[in-house]
Amino acid sequence: MSSRRETPSTLQRIFLEICRHGEISAAALARASGLAASTLQPKLRALERQGLVRAGRRAVGLNPAFCHVVGIDMGASHLHFALGDFRGEILNDSTLKIRPEDGPWKMIAQIKEGIRQLAEGVHGGRLRGLSIGVPSPVVEGGVVTFANNLVGWKNINLGAELRKEFRVPVFMENDANMAAIGEHWRGVARGVDNFVFVALGTGIGSGVFVNGELYRGRTGSAGELFRLNIEWQRWNEDFPDTGHFESYASGQGIAAEGRKMLGPGEGGEAAGLAAERDALFVFQAHRQGNSQATAVLEKIFTMLGVGMANVVALLDPDLIVFGGGIARGDPDLMLSIVEKVVRRIQQEITPPFKLSSLGDKAQTYGAIYSALSVAQQDIARRLH
């Protein structure tokens, strides 16, 4: 059986070019496709008859009402669902709190129900694609290999579960990678070919773009910052599933250090894992002028800076973007300390550091973009 990829038809090429732009002038589309107007116009009418595009006097664009997609942000304490139209505009969203200790099968049931509720609440245009960012490396087919902050999530084929339930293409990616996709599409990294998106929440991770493409590495684990060790003397120690770096430079790391300095805070075993890992009480004490809380944050952000200096040495990026709840806790303090540390270590190769312009929506935008991409590719395959 031949594995040769089929050459796209003229209609497929035109459709995918319109998808790439969302809306494009007829003249620009003719130049991009290399087609004469006499050949192009009948193809556009064919796409319009199928409801895929809307053609005006001077431009043609995707029909936003043709179908819908759902993008999902799967965190360690929540599920965030977003419904997008065929142009990627978010029409509706919802959030569901979860208990990480409940295990994968209860959460999969919650994911399915969240998708159904969002997709069934819209008129016109059926669901054509799903995408979900997960706190784990993902292998082909949608297997969550190891979500270190979620109990029991090891080699769980979430992709197969969602494809079986909804009968649509499903795209899955590591959550930090998904946020990097969103930042590249709609955020401060738009037009930047080489950058690192650092996700600072309950844990820590990153998505790496090299030459305009997401870099996943040999096993899909590129950017898994939780595996970093910045204390060489401890190279032979065993760390819990969080790894060395994440046990400090993360929400749970700040919470743990805060409890040592300030007492138990709001979290504890009785409150569940999500509350135990919540660093909010440290930031609140810091804002109230508690010098011990400030010392905790300065220590953690200094360690974060050392980790970022290592990232800079390895990748030499044009930009490092910070996102996630911890990045929003005291962004001025965090950025000033990280930049000071990196500049001291790396000096002239220190890149700019910026906060995500998408806030807590970077992963959501990445998921919408990815769901659209798989939906559009699936539609294109059906065109002749």
KEKE-3310 file (N, C-alpha, C; in steps of 0.2 Angstrom, whole numbers, plus 5000, padded with zeros to 4 digits):
npx = (5004:5003:5011:5011:5008:4993:4991:4984:4968:4963:4952:4953:4965:4962:4952:4959:4968:4960:4956:4968:4969:4957:4949:4951:4956:4949:4959:4971:4969:4969:4982:4989:4985:4988:4979:4969:4956:4945:4945:4946:4934:4922:4926:4925:4912:4907:4912:4904:4891:4891:4891:4903:4910:4909:4906:4910:4910:4923:4931:4933:4928:4928:4913:4906:4896:4896:4900:4904:4917:4925:4936:4946:4953:4962:4965:4974:4965:4953:4941:4940:4929:4927:4917:4919:4917:4917:4927:4935:4931:4926:4912:4905:4908:4912:4916:4922:4924:4936:4941:4957:4961:4951:4953:4955:4943:4931:4934:4935:4921:4916:4922:4916:4902:4903:4907:4896:4885:4889:4890:4877:4870:4869:4863:4862:4874:4885:4895:4912:4925:4937:4947:4960:4970:4982:4989:5002:5014:5009:5006:5005:4989:4982:4985:4987:5001:5008:5002:5007:5002:4989:4980:4982:4982:4990:4996:4983:4970:4963:4960:4955:4943:4936:4935:4927:4915:4910:4913:4921:4935:4949:4961:4975:4986:5000:4997:5005:5011:5000:4995:5006:5004:4992:4996:5005:4996:4986:4992:5005:5016:5013:5019:5032:5045:5054:5052:5048:5035:5031:5022:5015:5007:4998:5008:5023:5027:5032:5030:5038:5043:5051:5059:5046:5038:5030:5040:5042:5051:5059:5051:5040:5041:5048:5051:5046:5048:5047:5056:5068:5084:5091:5101:5115:5121:5112:5109:5108:5097:5080:5065:5048:5034:5032:5045:5061:5062:5049:5045:5048:5047:5033:5015:5011:5024:5026:5016:5019:5032:5027:5019:5028:5034:5024:5014:4999:4990:4977:4975:4976:4976:4962:4955:4958:4968:4969:4966:4977:4988:4987:4993:4988:4986:4999:5002:4992:4996:5009:5004:4999:5009:5018:5033:5039:5032:5035:5048:5047:5042:5052:5063:5058:5055:5068:5074:5067:5072:5085:5082:5076:5088:5095:5087:5088:5101:5102:5092:5092:5081:5070:5061:5053:5038:5027:5014:4999:4992:5001:5010:5002:5001:5010:5016:5025:5035:5040:5044:5054:5064:5067:5072:5083:5091:5093:5099:5111:5117:5117:5119:5123:5115:5102:5085:5070:5057:5040:5023:5009:4998:4985:4981:4972:4968:4976:4979:4966:4963:4973:4968:4956:4961:4968:4958:4950:4959:4960:4947:4946:4955:4950:4937:4943:4948:4937:4933:4932)
npy = (4994:5011:5025:5037:5055:5062:5074:5090:5095:5107:5114:5111:5117:5131:5132:5129:5140:5151:5148:5149:5163:5168:5179:5185:5195:5194:5196:5194:5181:5175:5178:5170:5157:5156:5155:5160:5172:5167:5153:5153:5159:5150:5140:5146:5149:5136:5132:5142:5137:5126:5131:5135:5146:5164:5175:5192:5207:5211:5203:5187:5176:5164:5156:5160:5154:5141:5130:5123:5123:5116:5121:5116:5119:5111:5110:5108:5111:5114:5114:5122:5127:5132:5139:5140:5149:5146:5155:5156:5165:5167:5161:5157:5152:5141:5136:5123:5117:5105:5090:5085:5073:5064:5056:5049:5044:5049:5063:5062:5060:5072:5080:5076:5079:5093:5097:5093:5101:5114:5113:5110:5120:5130:5137:5131:5125:5112:5103:5102:5099:5096:5101:5099:5105:5098:5094:5087:5077:5072:5058:5051:5049:5053:5050:5053:5054:5056:5065:5074:5081:5077:5064:5047:5049:5042:5036:5037:5036:5048:5055:5045:5042:5054:5055:5043:5047:5059:5059:5067:5075:5076:5086:5085:5092:5096:5107:5119:5120:5122:5134:5142:5141:5148:5160:5163:5165:5174:5183:5191:5186:5185:5184:5182:5171:5163:5159:5157:5151:5152:5143:5147:5140:5130:5120:5120:5123:5124:5130:5129:5138:5136:5143:5147:5136:5124:5116:5100:5089:5073:5064:5071:5079:5091:5106:5103:5110:5106:5096:5101:5103:5114:5113:5106:5099:5090:5080:5066:5064:5058:5065:5070:5067:5080:5084:5093:5107:5111:5109:5120:5132:5136:5136:5127:5125:5138:5139:5128:5133:5145:5140:5135:5146:5155:5148:5137:5142:5143:5130:5112:5095:5091:5100:5096:5092:5103:5115:5114:5116:5129:5145:5158:5163:5167:5177:5186:5189:5195:5207:5213:5218:5209:5204:5191:5184:5191:5188:5174:5175:5182:5173:5162:5168:5171:5159:5155:5164:5159:5147:5151:5158:5146:5141:5152:5151:5138:5139:5153:5162:5174:5180:5178:5173:5175:5167:5162:5159:5162:5170:5182:5185:5195:5203:5213:5212:5199:5199:5209:5203:5191:5196:5203:5192:5184:5193:5195:5183:5179:5191:5200:5192:5191:5190:5199:5200:5196:5198:5187:5193:5188:5184:5173:5166:5161:5147:5143:5150:5144:5131:5133:5138:5126:5116:5122:5120:5106:5103:5110:5104:5091:5094:5099:5087:5081:5088:5089)
npz = (5000:4995:5003:4999:4999:4994:4981:4984:4978:4966:4971:4985:4988:4986:4996:5008:5008:5010:5022:5029:5030:5034:5029:5013:4999:4983:4973:4980:4983:4970:4966:4976:4974:4961:4950:4936:4935:4928:4931:4945:4950:4947:4956:4969:4969:4970:4983:4990:4988:4996:5008:5015:5013:5012:4999:4994:4985:4984:4992:4999:5012:5026:5031:5046:5052:5048:5055:5071:5084:5098:5111:5124:5140:5151:5167:5183:5193:5187:5173:5158:5145:5128:5115:5098:5083:5065:5061:5071:5082:5099:5105:5116:5133:5147:5164:5174:5190:5197:5205:5208:5214:5211:5200:5183:5176:5181:5178:5164:5161:5165:5156:5144:5146:5148:5135:5128:5134:5130:5116:5112:5115:5105:5090:5074:5062:5065:5077:5073:5077:5090:5103:5115:5129:5139:5155:5153:5143:5127:5116:5100:5094:5105:5118:5135:5143:5156:5168:5180:5190:5192:5199:5195:5181:5169:5154:5148:5136:5131:5119:5111:5118:5117:5103:5100:5107:5101:5087:5079:5072:5084:5092:5102:5115:5125:5138:5140:5128:5120:5125:5120:5107:5106:5110:5100:5089:5093:5103:5112:5106:5092:5076:5080:5078:5086:5102:5119:5129:5145:5157:5172:5184:5195:5193:5183:5166:5149:5132:5117:5103:5088:5074:5069:5071:5082:5094:5099:5103:5105:5112:5114:5125:5126:5133:5146:5160:5173:5175:5176:5185:5196:5206:5207:5217:5221:5212:5213:5220:5224:5218:5221:5210:5205:5202:5203:5200:5199:5211:5218:5209:5206:5209:5219:5224:5230:5239:5247:5253:5258:5269:5277:5282:5285:5291:5290:5281:5269:5264:5265:5270:5272:5265:5252:5237:5227:5235:5244:5236:5232:5230:5234:5247:5251:5242:5246:5259:5256:5249:5259:5266:5273:5277:5277:5268:5257:5256:5253:5240:5233:5234:5227:5214:5211:5210:5199:5189:5188:5182:5170:5164:5161:5151:5141:5138:5131:5121:5116:5113:5105:5113:5129:5136:5149:5157:5166:5182:5193:5187:5186:5199:5206:5195:5192:5202:5199:5186:5187:5195:5189:5177:5181:5187:5175:5167:5174:5173:5160:5153:5138:5130:5135:5133:5129:5141:5143:5149:5146:5134:5133:5145:5156:5145:5135:5133:5130:5118:5110:5109:5103:5090:5086:5086:5076:5065:5064:5060:5048:5040:5040:5033:5021:5016:5011:5000:4983)
capx = (5000:5007:5010:5012:5002:4989:4992:4978:4965:4962:4946:4956:4970:4958:4948:4964:4971:4955:4956:4974:4968:4950:4946:4956:4953:4949:4965:4976:4968:4971:4990:4992:4983:4991:4974:4966:4949:4940:4946:4945:4927:4918:4928:4922:4904:4906:4913:4899:4885:4892:4890:4909:4913:4904:4910:4908:4912:4930:4934:4930:4930:4925:4906:4907:4890:4896:4901:4907:4922:4926:4942:4946:4959:4962:4970:4974:4959:4947:4940:4937:4927:4926:4914:4921:4913:4921:4932:4939:4928:4923:4905:4902:4912:4910:4921:4920:4929:4937:4945:4962:4961:4945:4955:4954:4937:4926:4935:4933:4914:4915:4924:4911:4896:4905:4907:4889:4881:4891:4889:4870:4867:4870:4859:4865:4881:4886:4901:4916:4931:4938:4955:4961:4976:4982:4995:5005:5015:5004:5008:5000:4982:4979:4987:4990:5006:5009:5000:5010:4998:4982:4980:4980:4983:4996:4994:4976:4969:4958:4959:4950:4937:4932:4933:4921:4909:4908:4913:4924:4943:4951:4968:4977:4993:5002:4994:5009:5012:4993:4996:5011:5000:4987:5000:5008:4990:4982:4995:5011:5021:5011:5024:5039:5047:5058:5050:5046:5030:5031:5016:5016:5001:4999:5014:5027:5029:5033:5030:5044:5043:5058:5058:5039:5034:5030:5045:5040:5056:5059:5046:5034:5042:5051:5048:5044:5052:5047:5061:5074:5087:5096:5105:5119:5123:5106:5108:5106:5091:5074:5060:5041:5032:5033:5052:5065:5061:5042:5043:5049:5045:5026:5010:5012:5030:5026:5011:5023:5037:5023:5016:5034:5036:5018:5008:4995:4986:4970:4975:4977:4973:4955:4953:4959:4974:4968:4967:4983:4993:4985:4998:4985:4987:5006:5002:4988:5001:5014:5001:4997:5016:5021:5040:5041:5028:5039:5054:5046:5041:5059:5067:5055:5057:5076:5075:5064:5077:5090:5080:5076:5094:5097:5083:5091:5108:5100:5088:5093:5075:5069:5056:5050:5032:5025:5007:4997:4990:5007:5013:4998:5001:5014:5020:5031:5040:5042:5048:5060:5069:5069:5076:5089:5095:5095:5104:5117:5120:5118:5122:5120:5110:5096:5079:5064:5052:5033:5017:5004:4992:4979:4979:4971:4964:4981:4977:4959:4964:4977:4964:4951:4965:4969:4951:4948:4964:4959:4941:4947:4959:4945:4933:4946:4949:4931:4932:4934)
capy = (5000:5017:5030:5044:5059:5064:5081:5093:5097:5115:5116:5110:5122:5137:5132:5130:5147:5155:5146:5152:5170:5169:5183:5187:5198:5190:5197:5191:5174:5173:5177:5165:5151:5155:5154:5165:5173:5162:5147:5154:5161:5144:5136:5150:5148:5129:5133:5145:5133:5121:5135:5135:5153:5170:5180:5198:5210:5212:5198:5181:5174:5159:5158:5159:5150:5134:5125:5126:5119:5117:5120:5114:5120:5106:5112:5104:5112:5117:5113:5128:5125:5138:5137:5145:5148:5144:5159:5156:5169:5163:5163:5156:5148:5139:5133:5118:5115:5098:5088:5081:5066:5060:5051:5051:5042:5054:5069:5061:5060:5079:5084:5075:5083:5100:5098:5092:5107:5120:5112:5109:5127:5135:5136:5131:5123:5107:5102:5098:5098:5097:5102:5100:5105:5094:5095:5081:5076:5068:5055:5051:5046:5057:5047:5057:5049:5057:5071:5073:5085:5074:5057:5042:5051:5039:5032:5037:5038:5053:5056:5039:5043:5059:5053:5038:5050:5064:5057:5072:5075:5078:5087:5086:5094:5098:5113:5124:5120:5124:5141:5145:5141:5153:5167:5165:5166:5180:5186:5196:5182:5185:5186:5180:5164:5160:5161:5152:5153:5149:5143:5147:5139:5125:5118:5124:5120:5129:5129:5132:5139:5137:5145:5148:5130:5122:5111:5095:5085:5066:5060:5076:5082:5097:5112:5101:5113:5103:5091:5105:5103:5119:5112:5101:5094:5086:5077:5059:5063:5056:5070:5067:5068:5087:5086:5097:5114:5113:5109:5127:5138:5135:5138:5122:5127:5144:5137:5124:5138:5149:5136:5134:5153:5158:5143:5132:5146:5141:5124:5107:5089:5091:5105:5093:5094:5109:5120:5113:5119:5136:5150:5164:5166:5170:5184:5191:5192:5200:5213:5217:5220:5204:5203:5184:5182:5194:5184:5168:5176:5184:5167:5158:5171:5171:5152:5155:5167:5154:5142:5155:5159:5140:5141:5156:5148:5133:5141:5159:5165:5181:5182:5174:5176:5172:5166:5158:5163:5164:5176:5187:5187:5201:5203:5218:5209:5193:5201:5213:5198:5186:5199:5204:5186:5182:5198:5194:5177:5179:5197:5203:5188:5191:5192:5203:5196:5199:5195:5186:5198:5184:5182:5166:5163:5159:5140:5143:5152:5139:5125:5135:5138:5119:5113:5124:5117:5099:5103:5113:5099:5086:5097:5099:5080:5079:5092:5086)
capz = (5000:4995:5008:4996:5001:4988:4979:4985:4972:4966:4976:4992:4989:4987:5003:5013:5007:5013:5030:5032:5031:5037:5024:5009:4993:4977:4969:4983:4982:4964:4966:4980:4971:4954:4946:4933:4938:4925:4934:4952:4952:4948:4962:4974:4969:4973:4990:4993:4988:5001:5014:5018:5012:5009:4994:4993:4979:4983:4996:5001:5019:5029:5034:5053:5055:5044:5060:5077:5087:5106:5114:5132:5144:5157:5172:5189:5197:5183:5166:5155:5139:5124:5109:5093:5076:5059:5060:5078:5087:5104:5106:5123:5137:5154:5168:5179:5195:5197:5211:5205:5217:5209:5195:5176:5173:5182:5174:5157:5160:5166:5150:5139:5148:5147:5128:5126:5136:5126:5109:5111:5117:5100:5085:5067:5062:5069:5080:5068:5079:5097:5105:5122:5131:5145:5159:5151:5136:5123:5111:5094:5095:5110:5125:5140:5146:5163:5171:5186:5195:5192:5201:5190:5174:5166:5148:5147:5129:5131:5112:5108:5122:5114:5096:5100:5109:5097:5080:5075:5074:5090:5093:5109:5115:5131:5140:5139:5121:5118:5127:5116:5100:5107:5110:5093:5085:5095:5108:5111:5102:5085:5072:5083:5076:5091:5108:5124:5133:5152:5160:5179:5188:5200:5191:5178:5160:5144:5125:5113:5096:5084:5067:5068:5073:5089:5095:5103:5105:5103:5115:5116:5132:5125:5137:5152:5164:5180:5176:5177:5192:5196:5211:5205:5222:5223:5206:5214:5225:5221:5219:5219:5203:5203:5200:5207:5199:5200:5219:5220:5205:5204:5214:5224:5227:5234:5244:5252:5256:5262:5275:5282:5284:5288:5294:5286:5276:5268:5262:5270:5267:5273:5259:5245:5234:5224:5240:5247:5231:5231:5233:5235:5254:5251:5238:5250:5264:5253:5247:5266:5269:5277:5275:5276:5262:5252:5256:5250:5233:5231:5234:5222:5208:5210:5207:5192:5185:5186:5177:5164:5162:5158:5145:5137:5136:5127:5115:5113:5110:5104:5118:5134:5138:5155:5158:5171:5188:5197:5184:5188:5206:5207:5189:5192:5206:5196:5180:5189:5198:5183:5172:5185:5187:5169:5164:5178:5171:5152:5150:5132:5126:5138:5128:5132:5145:5143:5151:5141:5133:5133:5152:5157:5139:5130:5131:5126:5111:5107:5108:5097:5084:5085:5084:5069:5060:5062:5057:5042:5036:5038:5028:5015:5013:5008:4994:4976)
cpx = (5004:5006:5011:5006:4999:4990:4985:4975:4965:4957:4949:4961:4967:4955:4954:4968:4966:4955:4962:4973:4962:4946:4952:4953:4954:4956:4971:4976:4970:4979:4992:4991:4986:4986:4971:4959:4944:4940:4944:4937:4922:4919:4925:4915:4903:4907:4907:4892:4885:4891:4897:4912:4907:4908:4906:4911:4920:4934:4930:4932:4926:4918:4907:4902:4891:4896:4904:4913:4922:4933:4942:4953:4958:4967:4970:4968:4953:4947:4937:4936:4925:4923:4916:4917:4919:4927:4937:4937:4925:4916:4902:4908:4909:4916:4918:4925:4930:4941:4951:4963:4956:4947:4952:4946:4931:4927:4934:4925:4912:4916:4918:4904:4897:4904:4899:4885:4883:4889:4881:4866:4867:4866:4863:4872:4883:4893:4906:4923:4932:4946:4955:4968:4977:4989:5000:5008:5010:5007:5003:4994:4979:4980:4990:4995:5008:5007:5001:5006:4990:4983:4978:4980:4989:4994:4986:4974:4963:4956:4954:4943:4933:4930:4927:4915:4906:4909:4916:4931:4944:4959:4969:4984:4994:5000:4999:5011:5006:4993:5000:5008:4995:4991:5003:5002:4987:4986:5001:5017:5019:5017:5031:5040:5050:5056:5048:5040:5030:5025:5017:5009:5002:5006:5018:5028:5030:5032:5035:5043:5050:5056:5050:5035:5035:5036:5043:5045:5055:5053:5040:5035:5047:5048:5045:5049:5052:5053:5068:5077:5092:5101:5109:5121:5118:5104:5106:5100:5085:5069:5053:5040:5032:5040:5055:5062:5054:5041:5045:5046:5038:5021:5011:5019:5030:5021:5015:5028:5033:5021:5022:5035:5030:5013:5004:4992:4979:4970:4977:4974:4965:4952:4954:4965:4974:4970:4974:4989:4991:4989:4994:4986:4994:5006:4998:4992:5006:5011:5000:5004:5019:5028:5042:5038:5032:5045:5053:5046:5048:5063:5064:5056:5064:5077:5072:5069:5082:5088:5079:5083:5097:5093:5086:5097:5107:5097:5089:5087:5074:5064:5054:5044:5030:5017:5005:4995:4995:5010:5009:4998:5004:5018:5026:5037:5044:5047:5055:5066:5071:5074:5083:5094:5097:5100:5111:5121:5122:5120:5119:5116:5103:5090:5074:5060:5045:5028:5013:4999:4985:4977:4978:4968:4969:4979:4971:4960:4968:4973:4959:4955:4966:4963:4949:4953:4962:4952:4942:4950:4954:4940:4936:4947:4943:4929:4935:4934)
cpy = (5006:5022:5037:5048:5062:5072:5084:5095:5105:5117:5116:5116:5129:5137:5133:5137:5152:5154:5149:5160:5172:5173:5185:5190:5193:5190:5194:5183:5171:5173:5171:5158:5150:5154:5160:5166:5169:5155:5147:5155:5155:5140:5140:5149:5141:5129:5136:5141:5128:5125:5136:5143:5158:5174:5186:5201:5210:5206:5192:5178:5167:5161:5156:5154:5143:5129:5128:5121:5121:5116:5120:5116:5116:5107:5107:5105:5114:5114:5119:5126:5132:5135:5142:5144:5147:5149:5160:5161:5165:5166:5162:5152:5146:5136:5129:5116:5108:5096:5083:5074:5062:5055:5053:5049:5047:5061:5068:5062:5068:5082:5082:5079:5090:5102:5098:5099:5113:5119:5112:5116:5132:5132:5136:5129:5118:5107:5099:5097:5100:5097:5103:5100:5102:5095:5089:5081:5071:5065:5054:5047:5049:5054:5052:5053:5050:5064:5071:5077:5082:5066:5052:5043:5048:5035:5031:5040:5042:5054:5051:5040:5048:5058:5048:5042:5055:5063:5063:5072:5078:5080:5088:5088:5096:5105:5119:5125:5123:5132:5145:5145:5147:5160:5169:5167:5173:5185:5190:5192:5182:5188:5185:5173:5160:5163:5155:5155:5149:5149:5142:5146:5135:5122:5123:5120:5126:5126:5132:5132:5140:5138:5145:5142:5128:5116:5106:5090:5078:5063:5065:5079:5088:5102:5110:5103:5110:5098:5095:5103:5109:5119:5106:5096:5089:5081:5069:5058:5061:5062:5067:5069:5075:5088:5091:5105:5116:5113:5116:5132:5136:5137:5134:5123:5133:5143:5133:5129:5142:5146:5136:5141:5156:5154:5140:5136:5143:5133:5118:5101:5089:5095:5102:5096:5101:5115:5120:5116:5126:5141:5157:5167:5169:5177:5189:5194:5197:5207:5217:5219:5215:5202:5196:5182:5185:5190:5178:5169:5178:5178:5163:5161:5171:5164:5151:5158:5163:5149:5145:5156:5152:5139:5146:5154:5142:5135:5148:5162:5172:5184:5177:5177:5172:5172:5162:5162:5165:5170:5182:5189:5193:5201:5207:5215:5203:5195:5205:5208:5194:5190:5201:5198:5184:5186:5197:5188:5177:5185:5199:5198:5187:5194:5196:5198:5200:5195:5193:5191:5195:5182:5175:5162:5161:5152:5139:5145:5147:5133:5127:5135:5130:5115:5115:5121:5110:5099:5105:5108:5093:5088:5097:5092:5078:5082:5088:5091)
cpz = (5000:5001:5006:4997:4994:4987:4980:4978:4972:4971:4983:4993:4990:4994:5008:5013:5011:5020:5033:5034:5034:5032:5020:5002:4988:4973:4973:4983:4976:4963:4970:4977:4964:4948:4942:4936:4935:4928:4942:4954:4952:4954:4969:4975:4972:4980:4994:4993:4994:5008:5018:5018:5010:5005:4993:4986:4978:4987:4997:5008:5021:5032:5041:5055:5052:5050:5066:5080:5095:5107:5121:5135:5151:5162:5178:5194:5194:5176:5163:5147:5135:5118:5104:5087:5071:5058:5066:5083:5092:5105:5113:5127:5144:5157:5173:5184:5196:5203:5208:5207:5215:5203:5188:5174:5175:5179:5167:5156:5161:5159:5144:5140:5147:5139:5126:5128:5132:5119:5108:5112:5111:5094:5078:5067:5067:5072:5075:5070:5086:5098:5112:5124:5138:5149:5159:5144:5133:5117:5106:5096:5101:5117:5129:5144:5153:5165:5178:5192:5196:5194:5196:5183:5171:5161:5148:5140:5129:5124:5110:5112:5118:5107:5096:5102:5104:5089:5076:5077:5080:5090:5100:5110:5123:5132:5138:5132:5118:5119:5122:5109:5100:5107:5104:5088:5087:5100:5107:5107:5094:5081:5074:5082:5081:5098:5113:5128:5139:5155:5168:5183:5194:5199:5186:5172:5155:5137:5121:5106:5093:5077:5065:5069:5080:5089:5100:5106:5103:5106:5117:5122:5132:5129:5144:5158:5171:5181:5177:5185:5192:5202:5210:5211:5224:5217:5207:5219:5221:5223:5218:5212:5201:5200:5204:5206:5200:5208:5222:5216:5202:5210:5220:5228:5232:5240:5250:5256:5261:5269:5280:5285:5288:5292:5289:5280:5275:5266:5267:5267:5267:5267:5252:5242:5231:5229:5243:5242:5229:5234:5235:5242:5254:5247:5242:5255:5262:5251:5254:5269:5273:5274:5274:5270:5256:5251:5252:5242:5230:5230:5228:5215:5206:5207:5200:5187:5183:5181:5170:5160:5158:5151:5139:5134:5131:5121:5112:5110:5109:5109:5123:5137:5144:5156:5164:5178:5193:5194:5185:5195:5208:5201:5189:5196:5202:5190:5182:5191:5193:5179:5175:5185:5180:5166:5168:5175:5164:5149:5143:5128:5129:5134:5132:5136:5145:5147:5145:5140:5133:5140:5153:5151:5134:5128:5128:5119:5107:5105:5103:5090:5082:5083:5077:5064:5059:5059:5050:5037:5035:5033:5021:5012:5009:5002:4988:4971)
residu = (MET:SER:SER:ARG:ARG:GLU:THR:PRO:SER:THR:LEU:GLN:ARG:ILE:PHE:LEU:GLU:ILE:CYS:ARG:HIS:GLY:GLU:ILE:SER:ALA:ALA:ALA:LEU:ALA:ARG:ALA:SER:GLY:LEU:ALA:ALA:SER:THR:LEU:GLN:PRO:LYS:LEU:ARG:ALA:LEU:GLU:ARG:GLN:GLY:LEU:VAL:ARG:ALA:GLY:ARG:ARG:ALA:VAL:GLY:LEU:ASN:PRO:ALA:PHE:CYS:HIS:VAL:VAL:GLY:ILE:ASP:MET:GLY:ALA:SER:HIS:LEU:HIS:PHE:ALA:LEU:GLY:ASP:PHE:ARG:GLY:GLU:ILE:LEU:ASN:ASP:SER:THR:LEU:LYS:ILE:ARG:PRO:GLU:ASP:GLY:PRO:TRP:LYS:MET:ILE:ALA:GLN:ILE:LYS:GLU:GLY:ILE:ARG:GLN:LEU:ALA:GLU:GLY:VAL:HIS:GLY:GLY:ARG:LEU:ARG:GLY:LEU:SER:ILE:GLY:VAL:PRO:SER:PRO:VAL:VAL:GLU:GLY:GLY:VAL:VAL:THR:PHE:ALA:ASN:ASN:LEU:VAL:GLY:TRP:LYS:ASN:ILE:ASN:LEU:GLY:ALA:GLU:LEU:ARG:LYS:GLU:PHE:ARG:VAL:PRO:VAL:PHE:MET:GLU:ASN:ASP:ALA:ASN:MET:ALA:ALA:ILE:GLY:GLU:HIS:TRP:ARG:GLY:VAL:ALA:ARG:GLY:VAL:ASP:ASN:PHE:VAL:PHE:VAL:ALA:LEU:GLY:THR:GLY:ILE:GLY:SER:GLY:VAL:PHE:VAL:ASN:GLY:GLU:LEU:TYR:ARG:GLY:ARG:THR:GLY:SER:ALA:GLY:GLU:LEU:PHE:ARG:LEU:ASN:ILE:GLU:TRP:GLN:ARG:TRP:ASN:GLU:ASP:PHE:PRO:ASP:THR:GLY:HIS:PHE:GLU:SER:TYR:ALA:SER:GLY:GLN:GLY:ILE:ALA:ALA:GLU:GLY:ARG:LYS:MET:LEU:GLY:PRO:GLY:GLU:GLY:GLY:GLU:ALA:ALA:GLY:LEU:ALA:ALA:GLU:ARG:ASP:ALA:LEU:PHE:VAL:PHE:GLN:ALA:HIS:ARG:GLN:GLY:ASN:SER:GLN:ALA:THR:ALA:VAL:LEU:GLU:LYS:ILE:PHE:THR:MET:LEU:GLY:VAL:GLY:MET:ALA:ASN:VAL:VAL:ALA:LEU:LEU:ASP:PRO:ASP:LEU:ILE:VAL:PHE:GLY:GLY:GLY:ILE:ALA:ARG:GLY:ASP:PRO:ASP:LEU:MET:LEU:SER:ILE:VAL:GLU:LYS:VAL:VAL:ARG:ARG:ILE:GLN:GLN:GLU:ILE:THR:PRO:PRO:PHE:LYS:LEU:SER:SER:LEU:GLY:ASP:LYS:ALA:GLN:THR:TYR:GLY:ALA:ILE:TYR:SER:ALA:LEU:SER:VAL:ALA:GLN:GLN:ASP:ILE:ALA:ARG:ARG:LEU:HIS)
# end
